Amino acid sequence: MRYLIDNFAEIMGFTKTHLYLALVPLVLGLIIAIPLGALVRRVSWLRRATVTTASLAYTIPSLALFVIIPPLAGISTIDPLNVIIALTLYSTALLVIAVPAALDSVPADVIDAADAVGFSSLRRTLTVDMPLAIPVFVSSLRVVVVTNIAMVSVGALIGVGGLGKLFTQGYQRDYPDEIVAGIIVILALALLFDRLVYALGRWSTPWVRADASSAKAKGAAA
């Protein structure tokens, strides 16, 4: 803990870079995966192909991607864009699987009711399916957030900034306190953003809170 206090300014700089490298790919992954997942959901063979491709993409080691991406994208290996592209691929791979699964959780009778009142497919997806799918989707989103925060650390091995530098510097200097400081801050960030995503999910689904409160009241009355 002493190292954290004595080097607070430097660690905060690493933290800002770390969050930038973790959260930008998350946002890009959401932008890509939500419409793609909704699109492939209704076509069984396309959904299977997408899930298979995404699963295979996620098995590629991050260090291998950090080596492959620069010549393909025309960037330097130590360019932060290298990490952003790699983590965007991972984020998209996980989320494109999660989106159809979340949409499948929407009750069939709700879908039938929306169709019966004349909702178009697009309108129903945006105003009925997606909101009702949020509780299931948030569970997967929490995994992606925590995974990204952890995986950014690997970028330090190719010279890209972030809290992973505390690991490489601590190892090079044979200074365990620096490594422990990196572990503590990364764990704290992962826990913080996990709870933040959970809270946002709860806030955006007031009907879930209402159902939970109703069930609790009934249980207390019984």
Secondary structure, DSSP 8 states (H G I E B T S, - for coil): -HHHHHTHHHHHHHHHHHHHHHHHHHHHHHHHHHHHHHHHTT-HHHHHHHHHHHHHHHTS-HHHHHHHHHHHHT--TT-HHHHHHHHHHHHHHHHHHHHHHHHHTS-HHHHHHHHHTT--HHHHIIIIIHHHHHHHHHHHHHHHHHHHHHHGGGGGGGT--STHHHHHHHHHHT-HHHHHHHHHHHHHHHHHHHHHHHHHHHHT-HHHHHHHHHHHHHHHH-
